[in-house]
Amino acid sequence: MRKCPRCHGKGVLKPSNYAKGRRFEWKVRDLLRDRGYTVYRAYGSKGILDLIAVKGEKVLGIQCKNNDKAYLPPKDRAKVLYVFNNRDYTISYWDGKESKLRSKDFTITEILHCFGNIKFLRFMGNDTWEVYKA
């Protein structure tokens, strides 16, 4: 009989990295909703942005990393720079009311990196970041 690789033979499943990341994204989404934002979670997270948060004219593009380091790998930094310079972004998101996958275009006003205990950094260009209060 094969042992489950995720429970290490102890019979208790450890959450996958995907499940941990999704839970963290939901936590960030809920925090932003509490602050008055409409939040879209990118379905399947195929792009650099995990969440799009909209409040009035402000459109935040957010990359979530469930760790305590404000670190984005070089390839992700290059993608952030691309979005920062172009501002136009399309995401696919799940419409729970109609059980449909939808796409929506956004013009991003700010790029944020969220990590650890829900700390936000705002991308300022030229690979520089500053602390941001959402």
Secondary structure, 3 states (H helix, E strand, C coil): CCCCCCCCCCCCCCCCHHHHHHHHHHHHHHHHHHCCCEEEECHHHCCCCCEEEEECCEEEEEEEECCCCCCCCHHHHHHHHHHHHHCEEEEEEEECCCCEEEEEEEECCEEEEEECCCEEEEEEECCEEEEECC
